[in-house]
Amino acid sequence: MTAPVEFFVPMAKPVGKARARVTSRGTFTPAATKAAERKVQAYAKGALRFLGLDKPLEGQLMASIDLNYPIPASWSQKRRLDALSGSTRPTVRPDADNAAKLVLDALNGLVYADDAQIVSLRVEKWYVHDHDAGVRVVITPTRRNA
């Protein structure tokens, strides 16, 4: 079985996939979305090089995405401890599904041929120390691929 493709993308805070803008001159993906997708791709390429993978994963895949948000500086010490323990979780934007969409779309054709190969998806939001803010991604072939 192929090893999981695992990587961390440092970000001030996770970014969600913004809707494409339709104008009289065509359809455009917002610059912030493009930049975030390129950043995810760069870290994914590093993970693929580390694993020695030179082609996309095949078959059914499981995706695990942790969206790690910095704790607001204005929070009290008690609230900060609650956030770090996981008893208080982020309910802020972007929505978990929009952030997952950005990551999964960015990995199309790179880690896997198409995100339709994802048969299981886990997305969670967490509060972390500022230096740990970003997105952790793990793409794992299912046992049925073996």
Phi, psi and omega in degrees: 000139178291142178293152176297148172266114185231134178202162179238133179248107179291133178212150176303322171199153180302151182243140177261162178284119178275152179293145175295145179263131179254123178235179178292343180260005177131191180254133184230138173274131180304145184301321181296323178293314179300316181296317180294320178296319178296322179294315177300316180298319181298315180289325177295319178300320177298318179295320179295318177298316180301321181277351182074024179269126181246006177215158181298151175296149180248162174080198183282139183228152173249137178241134176235124183231121174254123178261110186257114183257143174289148178285132179303134183298334183282351184287148177291166179299319180296315180294323177297317179295321176298321180293315181292330179281347180092359180283339171244124183242155181294132173239033183258168176284152004281160174299148181302321182291326178289323177293319178296320180299318178300312182296311183296319178294322180296331184271353178302131178077357181246295178274327176218161182293320183206142181290357171295342178289345180285112180256349178216131183226125175240125178231127179226147177253137181222154168264140181219171172297152184311317184289350179255006182291141179148206185230127174256130184234134174227121176247120186237128172298143178283163179296336182289346178283340186290000000 
